[in-house]
Amino acid sequence: MSEARAERGRPGSIAELKRVSQPPEVRGRRNAEHWVASLYLRRFSPYLTWLFLKTRISANGVTGIMILVGWSTAAALLIPGIWGPALAVVLGQLQMLVDCCDGEVARWRGTSSPAGVFLDKVGHYTTEALIPLALGIRAAGYPLEFPGDFLWTTIAALLALVIVLNKALNDMVHVARANAGLPKLADTPGESAPRGGLVATLRRAARFVPFHRLYHSVELTLIAFGAALVGLFLGQPLTDRIVVSALLPLAVLAVLGHFVAIMASRRVRA
């Protein structure tokens, strides 16, 4: 679809809106749909989309709201104690809800565009880089004292870098295929699964300990909230320091596993 396509009027019912904005190919996406969207957010997003469609806000404008909510999620973690992480959990869920809505607005109005995809990537990349940085500041404690607290902010910066690299690997696959003149990958398990051997076995084992899925904004906010709860008993910033220290090596392991899985799959094969 393109921006030049004539827009529909307002939907006559939520059922009609769902039929157009949540087709089976959207609800059935394996990698593009976060588990909270599949589990419950897609049930509520049409009601928020309905409100957006009553305004002049474009689909890209809705994506802009998603970006701001994501940045606010990271900023909330800078609030000391348990209330900052609690607010971050709520905002993280809200970000994903608005993330559902921008695509629904675009599909209803027929205004899907590369700019929208680009802005969506900006939102997720920046949010998932800012959250670890905020966790590092929490781990350093208040007030910050340098150079002593550089250790925790540096660990957090490395964590943010590894998380962004892990996300970029998927986009690198699409760029590599496009540059090689290959068709777009279908979002199916068969395309991403390793062709066999040890890598396939390790991938199956990872389903039982899915630590590689910890680095989305939703999971990171839940981890931060869990650490804040434990911190009520063990003290802060001790628990935040344990969390940040544990997340970095696991993230490195996840990105290495992701790279090997890509090279062992059909995604980068002609």
Backbone as CSV, one residue per row, in Angstrom:
resi,resn,N_x,N_y,N_z,CA_x,CA_y,CA_z,C_x,C_y,C_z
1,MET,0.840,-1.198,0.000,0.000,0.000,0.000,0.873,1.244,0.000
2,SER,0.356,2.333,-0.456,1.139,3.569,-0.542,0.344,4.719,0.038
3,GLU,1.029,5.841,0.269,0.391,7.009,0.818,-0.633,7.606,-0.145
4,ALA,-0.486,7.298,-1.451,-1.364,7.890,-2.447,-2.739,7.251,-2.466
5,ARG,-2.905,6.089,-1.856,-4.175,5.391,-1.876,-5.219,6.182,-1.095
6,ALA,-6.451,6.212,-1.626,-7.514,6.937,-0.951,-7.824,6.291,0.395
7,GLU,-8.036,7.120,1.385,-8.293,6.606,2.716,-9.751,6.196,2.872
8,ARG,-9.983,5.183,3.709,-11.332,4.808,4.071,-11.906,5.836,5.031
9,GLY,-13.234,5.798,5.157,-13.862,6.583,6.199,-13.696,5.888,7.538
10,ARG,-14.389,6.366,8.522,-14.291,5.761,9.835,-14.981,4.401,9.838
11,PRO,-14.475,3.459,10.614,-15.094,2.128,10.647,-16.485,2.189,11.248
12,GLY,-17.350,1.297,10.741,-18.717,1.260,11.252,-18.851,0.480,12.536
13,SER,-17.881,-0.406,12.797,-17.925,-1.220,14.001,-16.524,-1.715,14.325
14,ILE,-16.337,-2.165,15.560,-15.055,-2.745,15.953,-14.786,-4.008,15.148
15,ALA,-15.828,-4.785,14.864,-15.656,-6.007,14.084,-15.122,-5.696,12.695
16,GLU,-15.648,-4.660,12.070,-15.161,-4.263,10.744,-13.717,-3.791,10.823
17,LEU,-13.404,-3.023,11.866,-12.040,-2.537,12.043,-11.073,-3.701,12.220
18,LYS,-11.443,-4.686,13.028,-10.582,-5.853,13.229,-10.382,-6.609,11.923
19,ARG,-11.439,-6.755,11.133,-11.336,-7.515,9.887,-10.321,-6.894,8.932
20,VAL,-10.278,-5.571,8.886,-9.374,-4.887,7.969,-7.981,-4.720,8.568
21,SER,-7.923,-4.358,9.839,-6.636,-3.979,10.441,-5.900,-5.138,11.095
22,GLN,-6.586,-6.271,11.301,-5.937,-7.433,11.906,-6.181,-8.677,11.051
23,PRO,-5.751,-8.655,9.794,-5.949,-9.831,8.938,-5.124,-11.009,9.441
24,PRO,-5.435,-12.231,8.999,-4.721,-13.420,9.471,-3.216,-13.346,9.269
25,GLU,-2.778,-12.727,8.177,-1.332,-12.658,7.933,-0.626,-11.772,8.959
26,VAL,-1.364,-10.873,9.608,-0.784,-10.049,10.674,-0.803,-10.809,11.996
27,ARG,-1.935,-11.398,12.335,-2.043,-12.122,13.603,-1.169,-13.371,13.617
28,GLY,-0.825,-13.894,12.439,-0.053,-15.125,12.378,1.436,-14.935,12.229
29,ARG,1.905,-13.681,12.279,3.343,-13.441,12.123,4.105,-14.039,13.287
30,ARG,5.191,-14.736,12.975,5.938,-15.444,14.009,6.925,-14.547,14.729
31,ASN,7.665,-13.740,13.985,8.741,-12.947,14.568,8.364,-11.496,14.805
32,ALA,7.436,-10.968,14.021,7.110,-9.551,14.108,6.103,-9.244,15.219
33,GLU,5.529,-10.275,15.807,4.499,-10.081,16.811,5.030,-10.498,18.181
34,HIS,5.128,-9.545,19.101,5.581,-9.863,20.449,4.513,-10.678,21.171
35,TRP,4.932,-11.487,22.144,3.984,-12.386,22.807,2.881,-11.644,23.533
36,VAL,3.158,-10.440,24.072,2.091,-9.719,24.762,1.029,-9.244,23.773
37,ALA,1.444,-8.946,22.535,0.475,-8.553,21.510,-0.400,-9.742,21.141
38,SER,0.223,-10.887,20.916,-0.537,-12.083,20.552,-1.447,-12.531,21.678
39,LEU,-0.954,-12.409,22.925,-1.690,-12.945,24.067,-2.895,-12.092,24.438
40,TYR,-2.718,-10.764,24.487,-3.855,-9.956,24.939,-3.938,-8.557,24.336
41,LEU,-2.839,-7.938,23.918,-2.926,-6.547,23.488,-3.729,-6.370,22.209
42,ARG,-3.674,-7.343,21.299,-4.451,-7.236,20.065,-5.954,-7.277,20.327
43,ARG,-6.335,-7.753,21.504,-7.754,-7.741,21.853,-8.232,-6.331,22.191
44,PHE,-7.316,-5.522,22.725,-7.692,-4.180,23.166,-7.300,-3.089,22.175
45,SER,-6.303,-3.362,21.334,-5.789,-2.312,20.452,-6.835,-1.727,19.498
46,PRO,-7.816,-2.515,18.981,-8.793,-1.888,18.075,-9.582,-0.756,18.726
47,TYR,-9.787,-0.825,20.039,-10.545,0.236,20.712,-9.735,1.533,20.759
48,LEU,-8.427,1.420,20.980,-7.570,2.603,20.941,-7.407,3.082,19.500
49,THR,-7.273,2.136,18.567,-7.187,2.505,17.151,-8.429,3.263,16.711
50,TRP,-9.588,2.832,17.202,-10.854,3.515,16.898,-10.771,4.995,17.294
51,LEU,-10.194,5.253,18.466,-10.054,6.639,18.921,-9.074,7.411,18.046
52,PHE,-7.965,6.765,17.659,-7.002,7.431,16.775,-7.654,7.790,15.441
53,LEU,-8.515,6.898,14.936,-9.140,7.126,13.637,-10.147,8.273,13.669
54,LYS,-10.547,8.687,14.874,-11.437,9.828,15.005,-10.677,11.152,14.961
55,THR,-9.360,11.061,14.920,-8.520,12.253,14.878,-7.834,12.366,13.519
56,ARG,-7.042,13.408,13.362,-6.273,13.590,12.130,-4.859,13.036,12.264
57,ILE,-4.565,12.337,13.360,-3.238,11.775,13.563,-2.982,10.686,12.531
58,SER,-1.876,10.788,11.832,-1.514,9.780,10.833,-0.942,8.548,11.511
59,ALA,-0.776,7.477,10.737,-0.158,6.264,11.273,1.253,6.552,11.762
60,ASN,1.979,7.377,11.008,3.331,7.747,11.444,3.298,8.595,12.705
61,GLY,2.241,9.390,12.849,2.076,10.161,14.080,1.850,9.255,15.275
62,VAL,1.079,8.175,15.073,0.873,7.189,16.140,2.201,6.521,16.487
63,THR,3.016,6.228,15.472,4.340,5.658,15.738,5.192,6.637,16.542
64,GLY,5.065,7.925,16.246,5.776,8.927,17.028,5.366,8.894,18.494
65,ILE,4.077,8.693,18.750,3.608,8.560,20.131,4.227,7.323,20.769
66,MET,4.290,6.232,20.010,4.916,5.007,20.517,6.367,5.251,20.921
67,ILE,7.080,6.013,20.108,8.488,6.320,20.414,8.591,7.098,21.721
68,LEU,7.743,8.097,21.885,7.784,8.910,23.101,7.434,8.091,24.335
69,VAL,6.468,7.186,24.204,6.118,6.312,25.330,7.295,5.407,25.669
70,GLY,7.994,4.915,24.640,9.162,4.065,24.879,10.264,4.807,25.618
71,TRP,10.540,6.031,25.190,11.558,6.826,25.879,11.131,7.130,27.319
72,SER,9.835,7.354,27.510,9.328,7.602,28.862,9.474,6.365,29.740
73,THR,9.387,5.189,29.127,9.584,3.947,29.871,10.978,3.904,30.474
74,ALA,11.979,4.235,29.661,13.351,4.254,30.158,13.527,5.341,31.219
75,ALA,12.939,6.514,30.983,13.072,7.615,31.941,12.448,7.255,33.289
76,ALA,11.368,6.477,33.279,10.701,6.102,34.524,11.624,5.300,35.428
77,LEU,12.534,4.538,34.828,13.453,3.732,35.626,14.426,4.580,36.425
78,LEU,14.537,5.858,36.093,15.422,6.743,36.846,14.789,7.195,38.151
79,ILE,13.499,6.903,38.345,12.836,7.221,39.613,13.281,6.192,40.646
80,PRO,13.891,6.613,41.730,14.412,5.652,42.711,13.303,4.812,43.350
81,GLY,13.725,3.688,43.931,12.786,2.836,44.637,11.987,1.957,43.699
82,ILE,10.838,1.505,44.171,10.036,0.550,43.406,9.071,1.226,42.439
83,TRP,8.739,2.506,42.696,7.712,3.143,41.876,8.185,3.438,40.460
84,GLY,9.464,3.696,40.278,9.977,3.902,38.925,9.828,2.661,38.061
85,PRO,10.326,1.501,38.509,10.122,0.279,37.737,8.655,-0.087,37.557
86,ALA,7.818,0.171,38.574,6.393,-0.130,38.434,5.782,0.707,37.317
87,LEU,6.138,1.996,37.274,5.659,2.860,36.195,6.213,2.403,34.857
88,ALA,7.471,1.956,34.835,8.085,1.493,33.589,7.354,0.266,33.035
89,VAL,6.909,-0.634,33.913,6.156,-1.804,33.457,4.876,-1.368,32.753
90,VAL,4.163,-0.412,33.351,2.918,0.079,32.754,3.194,0.754,31.415
91,LEU,4.218,1.602,31.388,4.547,2.307,30.146,5.051,1.350,29.071
92,GLY,5.780,0.297,29.472,6.237,-0.699,28.512,5.075,-1.402,27.835
93,GLN,4.029,-1.712,28.627,2.828,-2.320,28.049,2.105,-1.331,27.138
94,LEU,2.065,-0.071,27.565,1.403,0.950,26.749,2.130,1.144,25.430
95,GLN,3.463,1.106,25.468,4.222,1.241,24.226,3.840,0.140,23.241
96,MET,3.747,-1.093,23.728,3.403,-2.195,22.845,1.973,-2.078,22.339
97,LEU,1.076,-1.538,23.170,-0.304,-1.338,22.731,-0.361,-0.308,21.601
98,VAL,0.335,0.814,21.776,0.361,1.832,20.719,1.076,1.290,19.484
99,ASP,2.067,0.418,19.691,2.777,-0.194,18.575,1.836,-1.047,17.734
100,CYS,0.853,-1.671,18.368,-0.171,-2.401,17.605,-1.032,-1.434,16.801
101,CYS,-1.312,-0.278,17.384,-2.269,0.646,16.783,-1.748,1.333,15.528
102,ASP,-0.425,1.631,15.479,0.058,2.373,14.305,-0.141,1.563,13.028
103,GLY,0.130,0.260,13.096,-0.095,-0.583,11.924,-1.568,-0.718,11.591
104,GLU,-2.408,-0.763,12.629,-3.845,-0.879,12.382,-4.400,0.379,11.729
105,VAL,-3.922,1.537,12.169,-4.325,2.793,11.534,-3.874,2.818,10.075
106,ALA,-2.628,2.381,9.831,-2.096,2.380,8.457,-2.883,1.432,7.568
107,ARG,-3.219,0.245,8.076,-3.964,-0.713,7.248,-5.386,-0.232,6.984
108,TRP,-6.018,0.388,7.961,-7.373,0.882,7.730,-7.378,2.024,6.715
109,ARG,-6.444,2.949,6.855,-6.418,4.101,5.959,-5.677,3.836,4.663
110,GLY,-5.010,2.680,4.565,-4.259,2.381,3.354,-3.042,3.250,3.190
111,THR,-2.368,3.566,4.310,-1.233,4.491,4.258,0.063,3.848,4.733
112,SER,0.191,2.533,4.612,1.444,1.882,4.984,2.568,2.399,4.099
113,SER,3.755,2.578,4.675,4.864,3.144,3.912,6.188,2.726,4.531
114,PRO,7.288,2.786,3.765,8.610,2.518,4.337,8.943,3.451,5.486
115,ALA,8.453,4.696,5.430,8.723,5.633,6.519,8.159,5.118,7.834
116,GLY,6.985,4.503,7.779,6.388,3.952,8.982,7.206,2.815,9.556
117,VAL,7.703,1.940,8.677,8.554,0.836,9.124,9.831,1.377,9.752
118,PHE,10.402,2.392,9.104,11.639,3.002,9.619,11.421,3.601,11.000
119,LEU,10.335,4.361,11.171,10.062,4.974,12.463,9.819,3.921,13.534
120,ASP,9.167,2.832,13.160,8.937,1.746,14.112,10.265,1.165,14.594
121,LYS,11.198,0.976,13.670,12.528,0.479,14.041,13.240,1.465,14.971
122,VAL,13.133,2.753,14.650,13.755,3.772,15.502,13.208,3.666,16.920
123,GLY,11.900,3.508,17.035,11.279,3.427,18.347,11.787,2.266,19.173
124,HIS,11.866,1.090,18.572,12.275,-0.095,19.323,13.782,-0.097,19.591
125,TYR,14.561,0.306,18.617,16.014,0.343,18.823,16.385,1.313,19.940
126,THR,15.825,2.514,19.891,16.210,3.515,20.880,15.695,3.156,22.270
127,THR,14.472,2.673,22.351,13.923,2.289,23.659,14.741,1.180,24.292
128,GLU,15.077,0.173,23.509,15.788,-0.979,24.066,17.269,-0.707,24.278
129,ALA,17.740,0.449,23.825,19.086,0.898,24.195,19.050,1.787,25.424
130,LEU,17.985,2.600,25.554,17.892,3.519,26.683,17.575,2.795,27.991
131,ILE,16.786,1.729,27.932,16.420,1.018,29.165,17.650,0.457,29.880
132,PRO,18.582,-0.238,29.195,19.788,-0.694,29.899,20.612,0.461,30.479
133,LEU,20.673,1.580,29.764,21.410,2.724,30.290,20.775,3.220,31.592
134,ALA,19.442,3.241,31.634,18.757,3.637,32.858,19.005,2.633,33.971
135,LEU,19.044,1.340,33.624,19.340,0.314,34.625,20.744,0.505,35.190
136,GLY,21.675,0.918,34.325,23.041,1.165,34.782,23.116,2.320,35.765
137,ILE,22.333,3.356,35.507,22.302,4.496,36.436,21.694,4.068,37.766
138,ARG,20.642,3.214,37.707,20.073,2.689,38.957,21.108,1.859,39.714
139,ALA,21.869,1.053,38.973,22.869,0.199,39.609,23.983,1.033,40.238
140,ALA,24.308,2.163,39.636,25.353,3.024,40.184,24.898,3.674,41.475
141,GLY,23.577,3.878,41.618,23.039,4.481,42.833,23.032,5.993,42.772
142,TYR,22.293,6.585,43.680,22.167,8.042,43.738,22.771,8.559,45.047
143,PRO,23.489,9.669,45.029,23.923,10.399,43.819,25.090,9.690,43.157
144,LEU,25.240,9.906,41.844,26.331,9.271,41.113,27.669,9.868,41.535
145,GLU,28.642,8.993,41.710,29.988,9.427,42.078,30.985,8.854,41.074
146,PHE,31.644,9.741,40.358,32.613,9.313,39.351,34.016,9.615,39.859
147,PRO,35.002,8.763,39.489,34.936,7.670,38.510,34.448,6.335,39.069
148,GLY,34.167,6.235,40.361,33.804,4.945,40.926,32.581,4.309,40.282
149,ASP,31.571,5.102,39.944,30.336,4.570,39.378,30.420,4.316,37.876
150,PHE,31.573,4.642,37.266,31.738,4.352,35.845,31.610,2.858,35.557
151,LEU,31.950,2.015,36.516,31.866,0.571,36.297,30.462,0.163,35.876
152,TRP,29.444,0.633,36.619,28.072,0.188,36.359,27.488,0.845,35.132
153,THR,27.804,2.112,34.906,27.305,2.751,33.688,27.997,2.185,32.450
154,THR,29.249,1.765,32.581,29.955,1.154,31.447,29.384,-0.215,31.130
155,ILE,29.122,-1.012,32.159,28.495,-2.324,31.934,27.150,-2.139,31.239
156,ALA,26.372,-1.144,31.685,25.071,-0.886,31.076,25.213,-0.436,29.627
157,ALA,26.219,0.394,29.356,26.441,0.845,27.977,26.810,-0.327,27.075
158,LEU,27.632,-1.242,27.575,27.977,-2.439,26.802,26.743,-3.300,26.581
159,LEU,25.902,-3.414,27.606,24.669,-4.183,27.472,23.772,-3.580,26.395
160,ALA,23.636,-2.251,26.410,22.826,-1.581,25.384,23.382,-1.840,23.995
161,LEU,24.705,-1.802,23.859,25.339,-2.033,22.557,25.066,-3.443,22.060
162,VAL,25.191,-4.429,22.948,24.977,-5.819,22.548,23.511,-6.053,22.173
163,ILE,22.587,-5.448,22.927,21.161,-5.597,22.618,20.851,-5.020,21.237
164,VAL,21.378,-3.841,20.951,21.136,-3.218,19.643,21.751,-4.068,18.527
165,LEU,22.948,-4.610,18.770,23.574,-5.476,17.775,22.728,-6.710,17.520
166,ASN,22.181,-7.287,18.573,21.344,-8.476,18.412,20.120,-8.165,17.569
167,LYS,19.497,-6.997,17.799,18.343,-6.603,16.991,18.761,-6.348,15.551
168,ALA,19.940,-5.755,15.369,20.396,-5.396,14.029,20.678,-6.623,13.165
169,LEU,21.004,-7.755,13.785,21.311,-8.946,12.996,20.149,-9.336,12.094
170,ASN,18.919,-9.241,12.607,17.765,-9.572,11.770,17.642,-8.620,10.592
171,ASP,17.873,-7.330,10.840,17.797,-6.364,9.746,18.940,-6.556,8.758
172,MET,20.101,-6.983,9.256,21.225,-7.267,8.360,20.874,-8.391,7.383
173,VAL,20.107,-9.364,7.848,19.686,-10.461,6.969,18.861,-9.912,5.812
174,HIS,17.902,-9.030,6.119,17.048,-8.473,5.068,17.859,-7.621,4.097
175,VAL,18.814,-6.844,4.627,19.658,-6.026,3.760,20.509,-6.917,2.859
176,ALA,21.084,-7.975,3.430,21.933,-8.873,2.656,21.142,-9.542,1.544
177,ARG,19.931,-9.989,1.851,19.106,-10.642,0.827,18.705,-9.650,-0.264
178,ALA,18.352,-8.428,0.139,17.967,-7.427,-0.860,19.139,-7.092,-1.769
179,ASN,20.336,-6.948,-1.196,21.513,-6.635,-2.004,21.895,-7.788,-2.928
180,ALA,21.542,-9.014,-2.521,21.832,-10.179,-3.354,20.722,-10.473,-4.355
181,GLY,19.670,-9.652,-4.361,18.573,-9.839,-5.295,17.648,-10.986,-4.933
182,LEU,17.628,-11.390,-3.652,16.778,-12.495,-3.208,15.442,-11.956,-2.721
183,PRO,14.391,-12.768,-2.779,13.071,-12.302,-2.334,13.010,-12.119,-0.825
184,LYS,12.001,-11.395,-0.383,11.802,-11.175,1.041,11.480,-12.491,1.729
185,LEU,12.004,-12.648,2.939,11.765,-13.870,3.691,10.327,-13.935,4.178
186,ALA,9.752,-15.130,4.135,8.460,-15.352,4.757,8.652,-15.484,6.263
187,ASP,7.695,-14.959,7.035,7.802,-14.990,8.493,7.270,-16.318,9.009
188,THR,8.021,-17.390,8.734,7.623,-18.736,9.115,8.773,-19.430,9.843
189,PRO,8.457,-20.438,10.686,9.514,-21.140,11.412,10.534,-21.805,10.497
190,GLY,10.102,-22.314,9.360,11.006,-23.031,8.478,12.116,-22.183,7.913
191,GLU,11.838,-20.901,7.700,12.845,-20.018,7.119,13.974,-19.725,8.092
192,SER,13.665,-19.642,9.383,14.669,-19.246,10.362,15.306,-20.424,11.082
193,ALA,14.747,-21.615,10.928,15.280,-22.765,11.651,16.610,-23.216,11.054
194,PRO,17.601,-23.557,11.903,18.859,-24.125,11.395,18.589,-25.410,10.626
195,ARG,19.471,-25.716,9.697,19.231,-26.857,8.809,19.475,-28.200,9.480
196,GLY,20.038,-28.229,10.664,20.249,-29.494,11.361,21.537,-29.470,12.163
197,GLY,21.839,-30.595,12.798,23.079,-30.707,13.540,23.008,-30.089,14.919
198,LEU,24.181,-29.737,15.451,24.288,-29.237,16.810,23.536,-27.928,17.002
199,VAL,23.589,-27.040,16.021,22.926,-25.745,16.153,21.415,-25.925,16.306
200,ALA,20.838,-26.821,15.524,19.403,-27.078,15.629,19.054,-27.661,16.994
201,THR,19.909,-28.533,17.503,19.678,-29.120,18.828,19.728,-28.061,19.919
202,LEU,20.729,-27.170,19.854,20.846,-26.100,20.835,19.667,-25.134,20.748
203,ARG,19.197,-24.898,19.555,18.048,-24.004,19.374,16.809,-24.590,20.037
204,ARG,16.612,-25.897,19.867,15.470,-26.535,20.522,15.606,-26.476,22.041
205,ALA,16.832,-26.648,22.538,17.060,-26.598,23.983,16.788,-25.200,24.532
206,ALA,17.063,-24.177,23.717,16.866,-22.795,24.166,15.400,-22.472,24.416
207,ARG,14.493,-23.280,23.862,13.077,-23.046,24.112,12.720,-23.266,25.569
208,PHE,13.478,-24.103,26.252,13.199,-24.396,27.654,13.843,-23.362,28.581
209,VAL,14.910,-22.707,28.114,15.560,-21.629,28.882,15.733,-20.440,27.932
210,PRO,14.643,-19.726,27.635,14.690,-18.690,26.586,15.290,-17.366,27.049
211,PHE,16.537,-17.423,27.544,17.176,-16.195,28.021,17.407,-15.196,26.892
212,HIS,17.427,-15.681,25.646,17.651,-14.794,24.508,16.459,-13.855,24.275
213,ARG,15.356,-14.108,24.961,14.171,-13.260,24.803,14.043,-12.215,25.908
214,LEU,15.079,-12.048,26.708,15.010,-11.148,27.852,15.224,-9.691,27.489
215,TYR,15.561,-9.393,26.240,16.102,-8.072,25.935,15.138,-7.171,25.177
216,HIS,13.868,-7.516,25.176,12.842,-6.613,24.671,12.445,-5.672,25.799
217,SER,11.894,-4.533,25.456,11.535,-3.545,26.483,10.566,-4.112,27.510
218,VAL,9.633,-4.948,27.083,8.670,-5.532,28.018,9.378,-6.387,29.056
219,GLU,10.239,-7.288,28.592,10.945,-8.168,29.520,11.905,-7.394,30.410
220,LEU,12.579,-6.411,29.850,13.532,-5.627,30.646,12.836,-4.855,31.765
221,THR,11.648,-4.314,31.488,10.929,-3.603,32.542,10.440,-4.568,33.612
222,LEU,10.023,-5.761,33.223,9.595,-6.756,34.208,10.774,-7.188,35.082
223,ILE,11.945,-7.334,34.461,13.149,-7.690,35.225,13.491,-6.568,36.206
224,ALA,13.400,-5.324,35.739,13.702,-4.187,36.605,12.735,-4.132,37.784
225,PHE,11.471,-4.422,37.529,10.475,-4.412,38.603,10.742,-5.547,39.593
226,GLY,11.081,-6.740,39.058,11.422,-7.853,39.938,12.626,-7.526,40.809
227,ALA,13.626,-6.876,40.226,14.815,-6.492,40.993,14.465,-5.479,42.071
228,ALA,13.541,-4.565,41.753,13.133,-3.568,42.741,12.394,-4.224,43.906
229,LEU,11.576,-5.241,43.608,10.881,-5.965,44.666,11.880,-6.677,45.578
230,VAL,12.833,-7.378,44.970,13.849,-8.071,45.761,14.679,-7.062,46.548
231,GLY,14.898,-5.906,45.939,15.687,-4.867,46.597,15.057,-4.336,47.866
232,LEU,13.737,-4.494,48.002,13.084,-4.089,49.241,13.604,-4.879,50.429
233,PHE,14.100,-6.095,50.150,14.573,-6.971,51.217,16.101,-7.041,51.272
234,LEU,16.734,-7.075,50.088,18.197,-7.198,50.060,18.903,-5.859,49.997
235,GLY,18.161,-4.822,49.634,18.759,-3.502,49.548,19.150,-3.122,48.133
236,GLN,19.128,-1.828,47.886,19.541,-1.269,46.609,20.778,-0.410,46.855
237,PRO,21.659,-0.293,45.870,21.530,-0.770,44.482,22.064,-2.183,44.255
238,LEU,22.209,-2.993,45.312,22.797,-4.324,45.173,22.074,-5.162,44.140
239,THR,20.744,-5.238,44.221,20.016,-6.112,43.303,20.119,-5.622,41.860
240,ASP,20.098,-4.292,41.664,20.253,-3.768,40.300,21.639,-4.098,39.752
241,ARG,22.646,-4.072,40.601,23.998,-4.412,40.149,24.095,-5.886,39.766
242,ILE,23.436,-6.748,40.534,23.434,-8.179,40.202,22.745,-8.398,38.859
243,VAL,21.609,-7.725,38.661,20.847,-7.890,37.420,21.659,-7.428,36.211
244,VAL,22.230,-6.227,36.279,23.005,-5.698,35.151,24.212,-6.587,34.865
245,SER,24.880,-7.053,35.925,26.052,-7.916,35.744,25.678,-9.246,35.111
246,ALA,24.489,-9.770,35.418,24.057,-11.048,34.845,23.567,-10.887,33.413
247,LEU,22.907,-9.759,33.125,22.334,-9.571,31.799,23.395,-9.446,30.711
248,LEU,24.544,-8.829,31.022,25.556,-8.604,29.986,26.118,-9.904,29.417
249,PRO,26.631,-10.834,30.223,27.146,-12.074,29.622,26.071,-12.893,28.922
250,LEU,24.861,-12.884,29.461,23.771,-13.595,28.794,23.448,-12.961,27.446
251,ALA,23.538,-11.627,27.372,23.288,-10.938,26.103,24.361,-11.274,25.080
252,VAL,25.615,-11.341,25.521,26.705,-11.720,24.612,26.474,-13.133,24.089
253,LEU,26.081,-14.036,24.986,25.803,-15.410,24.573,24.637,-15.451,23.587
254,ALA,23.615,-14.631,23.830,22.455,-14.596,22.944,22.824,-14.101,21.551
255,VAL,23.652,-13.050,21.472,24.001,-12.505,20.164,24.897,-13.473,19.396
256,LEU,25.787,-14.181,20.099,26.609,-15.182,19.426,25.747,-16.327,18.901
257,GLY,24.806,-16.778,19.736,23.902,-17.839,19.298,23.030,-17.411,18.130
258,HIS,22.584,-16.154,18.167,21.769,-15.616,17.084,22.548,-15.603,15.770
259,PHE,23.795,-15.154,15.843,24.649,-15.108,14.646,24.847,-16.509,14.064
260,VAL,25.184,-17.465,14.920,25.413,-18.836,14.449,24.127,-19.409,13.851
261,ALA,22.983,-19.143,14.498,21.708,-19.661,13.990,21.380,-19.086,12.618
262,ILE,21.678,-17.807,12.409,21.436,-17.196,11.095,22.307,-17.857,10.032
263,MET,23.582,-18.013,10.341,24.501,-18.609,9.361,24.151,-20.059,9.063
264,ALA,23.508,-20.748,10.012,23.161,-22.149,9.810,21.785,-22.343,9.210
265,SER,21.064,-21.238,8.966,19.707,-21.323,8.423,19.701,-21.007,6.934
266,ARG,18.503,-21.053,6.357,18.354,-20.737,4.929,18.233,-19.241,4.673
267,ARG,18.248,-18.436,5.750,18.007,-16.998,5.577,19.087,-16.324,4.748
268,VAL,20.317,-16.781,4.848,21.406,-16.144,4.106,21.940,-17.063,3.015
269,ARG,21.106,-17.981,2.574,21.487,-18.872,1.489,20.750,-18.495,0.221
270,ALA,21.442,-18.579,-0.883,20.823,-18.236,-2.182,19.815,-19.299,-2.573
